[in-house]
Amino acid sequence: MLGEKLKKLREAKGLVQRQVAADLQVDTAYISKMEHNEKPVSRIHLTKLSKLYGVPENELVPIWLADKILQLVENEKHSVQALEMALNKVIKK
C-alpha cells in the first residue's frame, strides 16, 4: 500500500528514484524495493519522504502503520479476531 503511494508521489513531483535515494542517503535499489513493498519504510525515512514530497506526514502514517500490521497478521489464521481485539483496545483509550 505505502509503496504504491510513495511511487505516485515521487512521480507527481517529477523525481527519479536516484534523486530520492540521494536525499535519503540510501541506494536506488532500496527505493525500488520500498516502492514495490519489498522493503519496509523506516519511520525516519517516512518523515523525510513526507517533506520531500510535500505531503503532511499524518497522511502517510496511517498507510505505514497499516502495512506494518498487515505484515504481522496476513498469514495468521486468527488475524481478524486479533485485529478486532486490538481495535477494541484502541477505541477504549
N, C-alpha and C positions, 0 to 999 in steps of 0.2 A: 504494500500500500504506500508506504512512505517513499520508497524508491521511485515509483512512478510519479509521485507528486514532485519530488526533487528534480527529476528529469524534465518535467514540464516547466518548472520554474526556471531551471537553467536555460532551457531553450528559449523561453519567453524573454529572458534577459540577453539573448544572443551570445551566450558564453559557450565555449567548448570545455570539455572535461579537463583538458590540460590547464586552463585558467583557474578552474575551481580547485584542482589538485594543488596548484601553486599557492592559492590563498589558504588552504588548509594545511599546507606543508606535508602532503602525502603524495603517493604516486597516482598516475592516471588510472591504473588498473583498480585501485581501491575505489575511486569514484565510480567506475564502471560497475564494480560489484555492488556498491551501495545502491546504485540506480536499478540494478537487476534483482534487488532484495537478496543478494547472496552474502552480504556482509552487513552486520548491524551498524547503525549510526550511533556514535557516542553522543552523550549529552553535550559535551563541549563542542563537537562538530555541528550539532544541531543549532546551537546558539550562533556559531559563526555563519552557518548557511542561511539562517533567517536574516542576518544582517546583510550578507552578500546579495541575497535575492530580494531584499527589501520587503519582507513579509513579517508580520508580527510573530514572535516565537510561539505565542499561545495558539496560533493557527496550526503549527506543526507538532506541538507537544502531544495533543490527543492521538494523532496518527502514529507518532513514535511510540507512545505507550501501548496503543492497540497492537502494533507489530510485536512488541516485547511480550505482551500477554499471549498473543496468538502463537508465538514461537514456543511458549511454555506448555500450552494446553492442546494444540491442534491434533496431536496423535493420542491423546488420553481418552480412555473410554468414558470417564465421568467428567469430562470437561464442562459440559453445560451445567451440571449440578454444582461444580466447583465455582464457576463464574457467577451463578446465581447467588451462592453463599457469599462470595466476595462483594458482589454488588449490594446485597442487603446490608453488609457490614459498612460499606462506604456511605450508603444512603443514611444510615442511622447516625452518622457522625455529625 
